[in-house]
Amino acid sequence: MKWTLGLAVMAISGVNAGSAMSRPPKDESMPASIEGQCFTKYTNHCEYYYQNVKYEVPCKANAQCHKFFNKCTVKINRRKPIDQQDPATCS
């Protein structure tokens, strides 16, 4: 009985440690959000700059993204690389 209980505790703690290790660390140097510009030439997307490098993300589906040169906001997920952020909101 003790052996089974010990094995179960090891398995549970191993799962918890593994899931915590699989999440990438937060990059605290990145801002919480970045302002960008909406473009509609081929697809509705938001262009933004981070450390003088241009990046693009799609816009969330809303009417403002269809208007050329509107502002957009990219909410930064610090666990993702800067070039793989979630869709932007437009205003």
N, C-alpha and C positions, 0 to 999 in steps of 0.2 A: 504494500500500500504506500509506504513512504517513497519508494522508487518511482511509482507512477505519478505521485504528486510533485516530486522534484522535476521529473521530465516535463510535466505540464507547465510548471513555473518557468523552466528554461525556454520552452517553446513560446510562451506568451512574451517573455522579456525579449527574446530574439526577434519576434515579429515587431514589437514596438521599436526596438533599436534599428531594425532594418528600414522601417517606414520613415523614421526620423532622418536617417542617413540618406535616403533617396531624394529628399527635397533639397534643391540647391540653396545655398545660403543667400540671404538678402544682400544686395549691393547697396549699402547705406549712402554711397556717394551719389546715387542717382536721385533727381528731384522727384517729388510726388506726382507732378504732372508737367507737361510741356505744351505750350501753345504752338499751333501750326496753322497751315493754310489749306483750305479745301480746293481740290482740283477735280474737274469733271471731264477731262479730254477723252480718256478711254474708259475709265471706271471712276466712280466716286471714291476718292481717297484723300487722305490727309498727309501732307508733307511737313515734316518737322526736323529740326536740327538739334543735335546733341554733340557737344564738343566739336563744333564746326563740320560735322558730317551729316549729310542729308539722309533721312529715312522716310519710308512710306508705310502707312497702314490703311486698310479700308475704313470707310466711314460706317457708323451704325446707320441702319435704315431709318431716315427721317427726312422730312421735306427740305430742311435747311442745307443738307449736304448736296442737293441738286443745284444750288445757286453758286455760281463761280466766285471764287475768291472770298468766301466766307471764312471766318475763323473756326478752328477746330481745337479741341483739347484732347490730348492723349494722356489718359490716367496711367501712370507708370506702375507696372507690377515689378517690384524689385527682385523677384525670384526668376524673372525671364530676361533673356538677353535684350538689349535695347532695340534690336532689329526684329524682334518677335513679339511685339506688344499687341494687346487686344484692340479691336476697332475703336476709332475715335468718335467723340460726340461733336456735333457741329452747332454753331450758333450764328 
